[in-house]
Amino acid sequence: ENGDVLDIMVHPNSDKYPHQQVLVVNINDYAYAVPFVEQGQERFLKTIVPNRKLTKHYLR
């Protein structure tokens, strides 16, 4: 699927996940949160989660 990166933000629970950031991605007009860890030139994507709050904030 085609998707666009809307934002890169600090993980909301940075105490528990200090090395993670979150990509906010638009896929089919819905925002998804994709937590990831960056190591040098690589990004390890942890999971992808649909997020209605991010959809409302970025796309509505």
mmCIF file of the C-alpha atoms, coordinates in Angstrom:
data_MODEL
# 
_entry.id   MODEL 
# 
loop_
_atom_site.group_PDB 
_atom_site.id 
_atom_site.type_symbol 
_atom_site.label_atom_id 
_atom_site.label_alt_id 
_atom_site.label_comp_id 
_atom_site.label_asym_id 
_atom_site.label_entity_id 
_atom_site.label_seq_id 
_atom_site.pdbx_PDB_ins_code 
_atom_site.Cartn_x 
_atom_site.Cartn_y 
_atom_site.Cartn_z 
_atom_site.occupancy 
_atom_site.B_iso_or_equiv 
_atom_site.pdbx_formal_charge 
_atom_site.auth_seq_id 
_atom_site.auth_comp_id 
_atom_site.auth_asym_id 
_atom_site.auth_atom_id 
_atom_site.pdbx_PDB_model_num 
ATOM 1  C CA . GLU A 1 1  ? 0.000  0.000  0.000  1.00 0.00 ? 1  GLU A CA 1 
ATOM 2  C CA . ASN A 1 2  ? 1.112  3.549  -0.605 1.00 0.00 ? 2  ASN A CA 1 
ATOM 3  C CA . GLY A 1 3  ? 1.589  5.507  2.575  1.00 0.00 ? 3  GLY A CA 1 
ATOM 4  C CA . ASP A 1 4  ? 2.990  8.808  3.662  1.00 0.00 ? 4  ASP A CA 1 
ATOM 5  C CA . VAL A 1 5  ? 4.999  9.584  6.768  1.00 0.00 ? 5  VAL A CA 1 
ATOM 6  C CA . LEU A 1 6  ? 3.087  12.308 8.611  1.00 0.00 ? 6  LEU A CA 1 
ATOM 7  C CA . ASP A 1 7  ? 5.416  12.757 11.585 1.00 0.00 ? 7  ASP A CA 1 
ATOM 8  C CA . ILE A 1 8  ? 8.213  11.245 13.650 1.00 0.00 ? 8  ILE A CA 1 
ATOM 9  C CA . MET A 1 9  ? 7.769  11.721 17.377 1.00 0.00 ? 9  MET A CA 1 
ATOM 10 C CA . VAL A 1 10 ? 9.233  10.614 20.697 1.00 0.00 ? 10 VAL A CA 1 
ATOM 11 C CA . HIS A 1 11 ? 7.548  7.509  22.094 1.00 0.00 ? 11 HIS A CA 1 
ATOM 12 C CA . PRO A 1 12 ? 4.719  8.645  24.436 1.00 0.00 ? 12 PRO A CA 1 
ATOM 13 C CA . ASN A 1 13 ? 5.980  6.244  27.130 1.00 0.00 ? 13 ASN A CA 1 
ATOM 14 C CA . SER A 1 14 ? 9.647  7.236  26.932 1.00 0.00 ? 14 SER A CA 1 
ATOM 15 C CA . ASP A 1 15 ? 10.303 6.081  30.513 1.00 0.00 ? 15 ASP A CA 1 
ATOM 16 C CA . LYS A 1 16 ? 9.556  2.478  29.556 1.00 0.00 ? 16 LYS A CA 1 
ATOM 17 C CA . TYR A 1 17 ? 10.814 2.714  25.945 1.00 0.00 ? 17 TYR A CA 1 
ATOM 18 C CA . PRO A 1 18 ? 13.674 5.254  26.074 1.00 0.00 ? 18 PRO A CA 1 
ATOM 19 C CA . HIS A 1 19 ? 15.262 4.334  22.726 1.00 0.00 ? 19 HIS A CA 1 
ATOM 20 C CA . GLN A 1 20 ? 12.064 4.223  20.672 1.00 0.00 ? 20 GLN A CA 1 
ATOM 21 C CA . GLN A 1 21 ? 10.487 6.783  18.413 1.00 0.00 ? 21 GLN A CA 1 
ATOM 22 C CA . VAL A 1 22 ? 7.149  6.555  16.597 1.00 0.00 ? 22 VAL A CA 1 
ATOM 23 C CA . LEU A 1 23 ? 6.491  7.052  12.900 1.00 0.00 ? 23 LEU A CA 1 
ATOM 24 C CA . VAL A 1 24 ? 2.998  8.336  12.146 1.00 0.00 ? 24 VAL A CA 1 
ATOM 25 C CA . VAL A 1 25 ? 2.029  6.921  8.757  1.00 0.00 ? 25 VAL A CA 1 
ATOM 26 C CA . ASN A 1 26 ? -0.991 7.618  6.539  1.00 0.00 ? 26 ASN A CA 1 
ATOM 27 C CA . ILE A 1 27 ? -2.372 4.481  4.896  1.00 0.00 ? 27 ILE A CA 1 
ATOM 28 C CA . ASN A 1 28 ? -5.687 4.741  3.056  1.00 0.00 ? 28 ASN A CA 1 
ATOM 29 C CA . ASP A 1 29 ? -6.651 7.940  4.919  1.00 0.00 ? 29 ASP A CA 1 
ATOM 30 C CA . TYR A 1 30 ? -6.067 6.470  8.377  1.00 0.00 ? 30 TYR A CA 1 
ATOM 31 C CA . ALA A 1 31 ? -3.133 7.184  10.712 1.00 0.00 ? 31 ALA A CA 1 
ATOM 32 C CA . TYR A 1 32 ? -1.028 4.339  12.040 1.00 0.00 ? 32 TYR A CA 1 
ATOM 33 C CA . ALA A 1 33 ? 1.595  4.482  14.785 1.00 0.00 ? 33 ALA A CA 1 
ATOM 34 C CA . VAL A 1 34 ? 4.778  2.542  14.024 1.00 0.00 ? 34 VAL A CA 1 
ATOM 35 C CA . PRO A 1 35 ? 7.198  2.346  16.965 1.00 0.00 ? 35 PRO A CA 1 
ATOM 36 C CA . PHE A 1 36 ? 10.803 1.862  15.865 1.00 0.00 ? 36 PHE A CA 1 
ATOM 37 C CA . VAL A 1 37 ? 14.383 1.770  17.101 1.00 0.00 ? 37 VAL A CA 1 
ATOM 38 C CA . GLU A 1 38 ? 17.061 3.530  15.081 1.00 0.00 ? 38 GLU A CA 1 
ATOM 39 C CA . GLN A 1 39 ? 20.551 2.021  15.043 1.00 0.00 ? 39 GLN A CA 1 
ATOM 40 C CA . GLY A 1 40 ? 22.945 3.841  12.759 1.00 0.00 ? 40 GLY A CA 1 
ATOM 41 C CA . GLN A 1 41 ? 21.453 3.798  9.252  1.00 0.00 ? 41 GLN A CA 1 
ATOM 42 C CA . GLU A 1 42 ? 18.844 1.131  10.089 1.00 0.00 ? 42 GLU A CA 1 
ATOM 43 C CA . ARG A 1 43 ? 15.334 1.438  11.514 1.00 0.00 ? 43 ARG A CA 1 
ATOM 44 C CA . PHE A 1 44 ? 13.876 -1.642 13.191 1.00 0.00 ? 44 PHE A CA 1 
ATOM 45 C CA . LEU A 1 45 ? 10.075 -1.389 13.036 1.00 0.00 ? 45 LEU A CA 1 
ATOM 46 C CA . LYS A 1 46 ? 8.435  -2.975 16.090 1.00 0.00 ? 46 LYS A CA 1 
ATOM 47 C CA . THR A 1 47 ? 4.767  -3.151 15.040 1.00 0.00 ? 47 THR A CA 1 
ATOM 48 C CA . ILE A 1 48 ? 2.020  -1.114 13.374 1.00 0.00 ? 48 ILE A CA 1 
ATOM 49 C CA . VAL A 1 49 ? -1.088 0.038  15.236 1.00 0.00 ? 49 VAL A CA 1 
ATOM 50 C CA . PRO A 1 50 ? -4.102 1.933  13.838 1.00 0.00 ? 50 PRO A CA 1 
ATOM 51 C CA . ASN A 1 51 ? -4.665 5.049  15.935 1.00 0.00 ? 51 ASN A CA 1 
ATOM 52 C CA . ARG A 1 52 ? -7.912 7.039  15.870 1.00 0.00 ? 52 ARG A CA 1 
ATOM 53 C CA . LYS A 1 53 ? -6.470 9.918  17.924 1.00 0.00 ? 53 LYS A CA 1 
ATOM 54 C CA . LEU A 1 54 ? -3.625 10.398 15.462 1.00 0.00 ? 54 LEU A CA 1 
ATOM 55 C CA . THR A 1 55 ? -6.100 10.125 12.573 1.00 0.00 ? 55 THR A CA 1 
ATOM 56 C CA . LYS A 1 56 ? -8.187 12.903 14.094 1.00 0.00 ? 56 LYS A CA 1 
ATOM 57 C CA . HIS A 1 57 ? -5.115 15.059 14.743 1.00 0.00 ? 57 HIS A CA 1 
ATOM 58 C CA . TYR A 1 58 ? -3.367 14.640 11.374 1.00 0.00 ? 58 TYR A CA 1 
ATOM 59 C CA . LEU A 1 59 ? -6.086 13.784 8.853  1.00 0.00 ? 59 LEU A CA 1 
ATOM 60 C CA . ARG A 1 60 ? -9.434 15.285 9.937  1.00 0.00 ? 60 ARG A CA 1 
# 
